């Protein structure tokens, strides 16, 4: 039973500036993920490793990244019967100054490796395994052309795979974002559509045969909660069965935390740790909301410093918390504005409150109401 390993969006050489001083470490993880993909292909005795675009983050990656990629792909083809098919993507598109054209000699010397689009080649047939891979690469970083248009399966082989790097219109798609029409994924004769461009795992619904985005095999952006996998595709009787296999190390953990009543930075730190267990491979993205006492001493910068040793990287996505106003700040709210009139009415109700419990409820309502009227998202 033939096996295909499908990956995409590895983005070797990505700057990863959003990670600050951890960027170099994560670039190393991108390399490690690629090596893991080759290991999976070797372990599964895969007939083909298919890269559906953006092997590199740009057309000007460091030469060391290109040499590394060719070395790893050659490790597969020299150690097994497996072939490697690479489709250029939207970052490493096959246009003027393409990395694949610049290193044409090096890529062509690698046994069993084909870059679709070089020398106008749009297909690779593997008669021994019965697989035919067909695809037309992007020629620019933005394009309105449909890569699947004009591709036809090979009727002489039982397993026809179409590969494309773009956005399927099951969600709103910009007209120049390498569009793929859902109807194109219903064309007869194919057994699998290998897709790239979206960085989280996604299986497209409403198609005749499996159409899959494996996502980036390792995190390259902060919003990639579904990254870290490859698709293991088993082919039998003209059909494809897809299994998701993890190869990535880092994970994205997004949390929204209410910091209302926090006694200080240490208190908020403990709330974060309770919500996200310390993990040196976790990239934590926090949203803080609620009300913080003006004299609590809470500092978001001190919080990030305290959390840094516990996770790979921590950032504040949003700071939607609001400092609880003191008497002077409340009195200073202009009475001509709704927020000022609201504050004065709530203060009057406080004076009429019958007990401590009622006073606390009114005080909280006062602070929350003022914050909301000032446009603060204190409720998360």
C-alpha positions in Angstrom: 0.0 0.0 0.0 1.7 3.3 -1.1 2.3 6.0 1.4 2.6 9.7 0.9 4.0 12.2 3.6 2.4 15.6 3.0 3.9 18.7 4.6 3.9 22.5 3.8 4.9 25.9 5.2 8.1 24.9 6.9 9.4 28.5 6.4 13.1 27.7 6.9 15.0 31.0 7.6 12.0 32.9 9.0 13.1 35.9 11.0 10.5 35.3 13.8 11.1 38.8 15.2 7.9 38.5 17.4 9.9 36.0 19.6 12.6 38.6 20.5 15.7 36.9 21.8 14.2 33.5 21.4 13.9 33.8 17.6 17.2 31.9 16.9 16.1 29.0 19.1 12.8 28.7 17.2 14.6 28.9 13.8 16.5 25.8 15.1 13.2 24.2 15.9 12.1 24.7 12.3 15.1 22.8 11.2 14.5 20.1 13.8 10.9 19.8 12.5 12.1 19.3 9.0 14.5 16.5 10.1 11.6 14.9 12.0 9.5 14.9 8.8 12.3 13.1 6.9 12.4 10.6 9.8 8.7 10.0 9.6 9.0 9.4 5.8 11.9 6.9 6.5 10.0 5.2 9.3 6.9 4.8 7.2 8.9 3.7 4.1 7.1 6.5 2.3 6.9 6.4 -1.5 6.9 10.2 -1.7 7.4 13.2 0.5 5.4 16.1 -0.8 6.1 19.7 0.2 3.1 21.9 -0.7 4.8 25.3 -0.7 6.9 27.6 1.4 9.8 25.3 2.2 11.6 28.6 2.7 10.3 31.8 4.2 11.5 33.9 1.3 13.5 33.7 -1.9 16.6 35.0 -0.1 17.1 32.6 2.8 20.7 32.2 4.2 22.7 29.7 2.1 23.1 27.6 5.1 19.3 27.0 5.2 19.3 26.0 1.5 22.2 23.5 2.0 20.4 22.1 5.1 17.2 21.6 3.2 18.9 19.8 0.3 20.9 17.7 2.7 17.9 16.5 4.6 15.8 15.8 1.5 18.8 13.9 0.0 19.0 11.9 3.2 15.6 10.6 2.5 16.1 9.8 -1.2 19.4 8.1 -0.7 18.2 6.0 2.2 15.0 4.7 0.7 13.0 4.4 -2.6 11.1 7.5 -1.7 10.9 10.5 -4.0 10.6 14.1 -2.9 8.4 16.6 -4.7 8.6 20.3 -3.8 6.0 22.9 -4.9 7.2 26.5 -4.5 4.8 28.6 -2.4 3.8 32.2 -1.9 6.9 33.1 0.1 9.4 31.1 -2.1 7.5 31.6 -5.3 8.9 30.6 -8.6 9.4 34.0 -10.2 12.3 36.3 -11.0 15.1 35.6 -8.5 13.5 32.4 -7.2 15.6 30.5 -4.7 15.0 27.4 -6.7 16.3 29.0 -9.9 19.4 30.4 -8.0 20.2 26.9 -6.7 19.0 25.0 -9.7 22.2 23.0 -10.0 22.2 21.9 -6.4 18.5 20.9 -6.5 19.0 19.0 -9.8 21.9 17.1 -8.4 19.8 15.7 -5.5 18.6 12.2 -6.5 14.9 11.7 -6.6 14.1 15.3 -5.9 11.8 17.4 -8.2 10.9 21.0 -7.9 7.6 21.5 -9.7 7.8 24.4 -12.2 11.5 24.3 -12.9 12.0 23.6 -16.6 8.2 23.9 -16.9 7.7 20.5 -15.2 4.3 20.2 -13.6 4.1 16.4 -12.9 6.0 13.6 -11.3 5.0 10.0 -12.1 6.1 7.1 -9.8 5.1 4.0 -11.8 6.4 1.5 -9.2 4.0 2.9 -6.5 1.3 4.0 -8.9 1.4 7.6 -7.8 1.2 10.7 -10.0 1.8 14.1 -8.5 0.7 17.2 -10.4 0.9 20.9 -9.6 1.6 24.4 -10.9 3.5 26.7 -8.6 2.8 30.4 -7.8 4.8 32.8 -9.8 4.5 35.7 -7.4 3.7 36.3 -3.7 0.1 37.4 -4.6 -1.8 36.0 -7.5 -5.4 35.7 -8.7 -4.6 32.7 -10.9 -6.0 29.2 -10.0 -3.2 26.7 -9.8 -5.5 23.7 -10.2 -6.8 25.0 -13.5 -5.6 22.9 -16.4 -4.3 20.1 -14.3 -5.4 16.6 -15.4 -4.9 13.3 -13.6 -2.8 10.6 -15.3 -5.3 7.8 -16.3 -2.5 5.3 -16.5 -1.8 5.4 -12.7 -4.3 4.7 -9.9 -3.2 7.3 -7.4 -3.4 10.9 -8.7 -2.5 13.7 -6.3 -3.0 17.4 -7.0 -0.9 19.9 -5.1 -1.6 23.6 -4.7 -0.5 26.4 -2.4 -3.4 28.9 -1.8 -6.7 29.6 0.0 -9.9 27.6 -0.5 -13.0 29.8 -0.6 -14.7 28.0 2.3 -13.8 31.2 4.1 -13.7 34.8 2.7 -10.6 34.8 0.5 -8.9 37.9 -1.0 -9.0 37.7 -4.8 -5.2 37.7 -5.1 -4.5 35.2 -2.3 -3.9 32.3 -4.6 -7.6 31.3 -4.7 -8.8 27.8 -4.9 -12.5 27.2 -5.6 -14.2 24.5 -3.7 -15.6 23.2 -7.0 -12.0 22.6 -8.1 -11.6 20.1 -5.3 -14.6 18.1 -6.6 -13.0 17.4 -10.0 -13.1 13.7 -10.9 -9.9 11.5 -11.2 -8.0 12.7 -8.2 -7.6 10.7 -5.0 -6.0 13.4 -2.8 -5.6 17.2 -2.8 -2.4 18.3 -1.0 -2.7 21.9 0.1 -0.5 24.5 1.6 -0.7 28.1 2.7 -2.8 27.8 5.9 -0.6 27.3 8.9 -3.0 25.2 11.0 -4.3 21.7 10.3 -7.5 21.7 8.3 -9.5 19.1 6.4 -11.7 20.8 3.8 -15.3 19.6 3.9 -17.6 19.2 0.9 -14.9 17.6 -1.4 -15.2 14.3 -3.2 -11.8 13.1 -1.9 -9.6 14.2 1.1 -8.3 17.8 0.7 -6.0 18.7 3.6 -3.9 21.5 4.9 -1.3 19.9 7.2 -0.4 23.3 8.6 3.1 24.5 9.5 5.0 21.6 11.1 6.4 24.0 13.7 5.1 27.3 15.0 6.1 30.4 12.9 3.5 32.8 14.0 1.7 33.6 17.3 -1.8 32.7 16.0 -0.9 29.1 14.9 -2.7 27.1 17.5 -3.1 24.2 15.1 0.5 24.0 13.9 2.9 21.1 14.5 1.8 18.2 12.2 2.3 16.3 9.0 -0.3 14.3 7.0 0.4 10.6 6.6 -1.6 9.6 3.5 -2.1 5.9 2.8 -3.3 5.0 -0.7 -5.4 2.0 -1.5 -7.8 1.0 -4.2 -7.6 4.5 -5.8 -8.5 6.2 -2.5 -6.7 8.0 0.3 -6.8 7.7 4.1 -5.3 10.6 6.0 -3.8 10.5 9.5 -2.5 13.4 11.5 0.9 13.0 13.1 2.7 15.4 15.4 6.2 16.5 14.6 6.4 20.0 16.2 7.7 20.8 19.7 6.2 24.2 20.5 2.6 24.8 21.4 0.5 28.0 21.5 -1.4 28.5 24.7 -4.0 31.4 24.6 -5.6 32.4 27.9 -7.9 35.2 29.0 -7.5 36.0 32.7 -9.6 38.1 35.0 -7.2 40.0 37.3 -10.0 41.6 39.3 -9.0 41.9 43.0 -5.4 40.8 42.4 -3.2 41.7 45.3 -0.2 42.4 43.0 2.1 41.0 40.3 2.8 37.8 42.3 -0.9 37.2 42.6 -1.4 37.5 38.8 1.6 35.3 38.2 0.0 32.6 40.3 -3.2 32.9 38.4 -1.3 32.4 35.1 0.5 29.4 36.4 -2.8 27.9 37.6 -4.2 28.4 34.1 -1.2 27.2 32.1 1.2 24.7 33.6 4.8 25.7 33.3 6.3 24.3 30.2 9.5 25.2 28.5 8.0 24.5 25.0 4.9 26.6 25.5 4.3 30.0 23.8 1.8 31.8 26.0 -0.4 34.6 24.8 -2.3 36.3 27.6 -5.3 38.7 27.6 -5.8 40.4 30.9 -9.1 41.9 31.8 -11.0 43.0 34.9 -10.3 45.6 37.6 -7.0 46.1 39.4 -6.7 48.1 42.6 -4.8 51.3 42.1 -2.5 50.5 45.1 -2.0 46.8 44.2 1.5 47.5 42.6 0.6 45.2 39.7 3.1 45.7 36.8 2.6 43.9 33.4 6.3 44.3 32.6 7.2 42.7 36.0 4.7 39.9 35.2 6.3 39.1 31.9 9.7 39.1 33.6 8.5 36.7 36.3 6.9 34.3 33.8 9.8 34.3 31.4 11.7 31.4 33.0 8.6 29.2 33.2 7.7 29.2 29.4 9.5 29.4 26.1 7.9 32.8 25.4 5.1 34.9 27.0 3.4 37.9 25.5 0.4 40.1 26.4 -2.0 40.0 23.4 -4.3 42.6 25.1 -4.2 44.6 28.3 -7.9 45.1 28.8 -7.8 45.4 32.5 -8.7 48.6 34.2 -7.2 50.3 37.3 -9.9 50.8 39.9 -10.4 54.5 40.3 -10.0 56.3 43.6 -12.2 58.9 45.1 -10.3 61.8 43.5 -10.4 60.2 40.0 -14.2 59.6 40.3 -14.9 63.2 41.4 -12.8 64.4 38.5 -15.1 62.7 35.9 -16.9 65.6 34.1 -20.6 65.8 35.1 -21.5 66.9 31.6 -20.6 63.4 30.3 -22.6 60.3 30.8 -19.8 58.6 32.7 -19.6 61.5 35.2 -23.4 61.5 35.8 -23.3 57.7 36.2 -20.5 57.9 38.8 -22.3 60.5 40.9 -25.6 58.5 40.9 -23.8 55.3 41.9 -22.0 57.2 44.7 -25.4 58.4 45.9 -26.6 54.9 46.0 -23.5 53.9 48.0 -24.5 56.4 50.7 -27.9 54.7 50.9 -26.6 51.1 51.0 -27.8 49.1 54.0 -24.9 46.7 54.5 -21.4 45.8 53.6 -22.4 43.3 51.1 -24.6 45.7 49.2 -21.9 48.3 49.4 -19.4 46.0 47.7 -21.9 45.1 45.0 -22.6 48.8 44.2 -18.9 49.7 44.4 -18.1 46.9 41.9 -20.9 48.0 39.6 -19.6 51.6 39.8 -16.1 50.7 38.8 -17.2 48.3 36.0 -19.7 50.8 34.7 -17.2 53.6 34.6 -14.7 51.3 32.8 -17.2 50.2 30.3 -18.3 53.8 29.6 -14.7 54.7 29.0 -14.4 51.9 26.4 -12.5 49.3 28.5 -13.2 45.7 27.8 -13.1 44.7 31.5 -15.5 41.8 31.1 -13.3 39.8 28.7 
